[in-house]
Amino acid sequence: MLKTNPTFVDVLVASVVERLQRGRSVRLPGIGTLSVDHEPASLTDTGSGGRITSPQERVEFKPEFR
């Protein structure tokens, strides 16, 4: 079984999240690319007469084909 240092994994994940939060893409060689897809914000009714604005951002994954 492959053993990995948990600290290394934590730092790696934190680095990927930080880069995505800054709007940058993350290429994982041999796997694919993670990026943030931005869409205009939408208004949602709260049901009690109010509305909230929610940004439409999601992480998108594009696999790398060989």
N, C-alpha and C positions, 0 to 999 in steps of 0.2 A: 504494500500500500504506500502511496506517495504521502510523505509528511511535509507540511508547509507551516512556516512560522506564522502564528496568528497575527502578530504585529505587522508583518509584511502585507498580509491580506487586508488588514484594516487600513493601512497607509495607501495601498493600491486602490481600494474602493473609494476612500476619501478623495484621492486625487482625481479619479474619474468623475465623481459627483461634482467636485469643485469646477472642473473644466466644463462640464455640461451646464452648470449654473451660470457660467460666464458666457454661454452661447457658443462655445467651441465644440467641435466634433472630436470623437475619440476613436482612432483606428486601432483595432486589435488584429495584428497581422495573422493571416490564416483563419480568422474567425469572421470578422466583419467590422462595421463602423456604427457607432452610437452617435446620434445627434439629437438636437432639440428641435421639434417642429412647432413653429409659432403660428397661431391663428388669431384673428381679432377677438377681443373679449366679448362675452355675451351677457345679457341681462337675464336674471332668473327671478321669477316671482317667489316670495317667501311664503305665500299663502295667507299672510296677515296684512296684506296691502302694501308691503314693502318689496323692494327689489335689491338684489345684490349683483355686483359685477364680478364675474369670474374670468380670469385669463385662461386662454386655451393653449396650454403648452403640454407637450408630451414627448417622452423619449422615444425615438424611432430607431430601429435596428435594421441595417441592411446587410444581409449575409454576403460573405465573399465567396464567389464561386471560382473553382479552379478547373 
